[in-house]
Structures are given as structure tokens and as C-alpha cells.
Amino acid sequence: MEQSYFVYILECSDGSLYTGSTNNLEKRVKDHNTSKNGAHYTKIRRPVTLKYFEACETYAESRKREAEIKRLSREEKMRYFKKTDS
């Protein structure tokens, strides 16, 4: 069975951005919006909207990519999801 991992960017209700990684994108976004567990950052900024994601082959690759994206400026991150809105 092939496992996929994802790195993603969420936009929070206050306009801030959150970057994370997961092996189940749909469940993770739902958790960000509804779960009592998980990321405190998004819990207090609900609802969140998935703005961008990319698939990775391994967990290590997704975490590396997450770290790379987190180092980007807000403007650089926003360019990623403006491409997908076109």
C-alpha cells in the first residue's frame, strides 16, 4: 500500500497563515476546524481554509518541505496559493 504525505498552507479567520504536514489531508483540515486536540494556533483562529497543498513521497520529505515553506515570507507563501486560484 502506497502512503502519501502532504504539506499544506491554511488561511485562518484572522488572515494569518499556518503551514503543516500530514498523511491524511482531509482529516487534518477537518481536525483544524473542529477538534479539541491539535494545533492551538488554528484552534483559536477558526475557521481555517485550505489554500495550498502538495504531495510528498515520504514523511521526511513532507517535514523538510514544511520547514522550507515556514521560512518563506507571507508574500512568498501567498504566491503558492494564488497559482492554484487561477
Buried (B, 14 or more C-beta within 10 A) or exposed (E): EEEEBBBBBBBBEEEEBBBBBBEEBEEBBEBBBEEEEBBEBBBEBEEBEBBBBBEBEEEEBBBBBBEEBBEBEEEEBBEBBEEEEE
